């Protein structure tokens, strides 16, 4: 039974990551902001390999920030690190 829940959570996280990546791609923001958001998504993706529940929480926080228009402030507009 627990395995089914884990598979369901994995599917949920995978679907939400796809949505999040699509939303980041469609944002009208400077390239540096887009890169910073993409890096955050890559960190969440990597976290999912080790702690799926934590990755799901982090992804929800990320999506909440996107919905609220909260973007990284320290990203350079030209995309350089």
C-alpha positions in Angstrom: 0.0 0.0 0.0 2.8 2.4 0.9 4.4 1.8 -2.5 1.2 2.8 -4.3 1.2 6.1 -2.4 4.9 6.6 -3.3 4.1 6.0 -7.0 1.2 8.4 -6.8 3.4 11.1 -5.2 6.1 10.5 -7.8 3.5 11.0 -10.6 2.2 14.1 -8.9 5.7 15.6 -8.6 6.6 14.7 -12.1 3.5 16.4 -13.5 4.0 19.5 -11.4 7.6 19.8 -12.4 6.5 19.7 -16.1 4.0 22.5 -15.4 6.6 24.5 -13.4 9.1 24.3 -16.2 6.5 25.3 -18.8 5.5 28.3 -16.6 9.1 29.4 -16.2 9.7 29.2 -19.9 6.7 31.3 -20.6 7.6 34.1 -18.1 8.4 37.5 -19.5 11.4 38.1 -17.2 15.1 38.9 -17.7 17.2 35.9 -18.7 19.0 35.9 -15.4 15.8 35.5 -13.5 14.7 32.7 -15.8 18.0 30.9 -15.2 17.7 31.3 -11.4 14.2 29.9 -11.5 15.4 27.0 -13.7 18.2 26.3 -11.3 15.7 26.1 -8.4 13.7 23.6 -10.4 16.8 21.5 -11.0 17.5 21.5 -7.3 14.0 20.3 -6.6 14.3 17.6 -9.3 17.5 16.4 -7.7 16.0 16.4 -4.2 13.1 14.2 -5.5 15.6 11.4 -6.1 16.4 11.4 -2.3 13.4 12.7 -0.5 10.2 12.8 -2.6 8.0 14.2 0.1 10.4 17.1 0.7 10.7 17.7 -3.0 6.9 17.9 -3.3 6.8 20.5 -0.5 9.6 22.5 -2.1 7.8 22.4 -5.4 4.6 23.7 -3.9 6.5 26.6 -2.3 8.1 27.3 -5.6 4.7 27.3 -7.4 3.3 29.6 -4.6 6.2 32.0 -5.2 5.5 32.0 -9.0 1.8 32.6 -8.4 2.6 35.5 -6.2 5.2 37.0 -8.6 8.1 36.4 -6.2 11.2 36.0 -8.3 14.9 35.8 -7.3 16.2 39.3 -6.8 19.9 38.5 -6.9 19.8 37.2 -10.5 21.6 39.4 -13.0 19.5 40.6 -15.9 22.1 39.5 -18.4 22.1 35.9 -17.2 25.7 35.8 -16.0 26.3 34.1 -12.6 
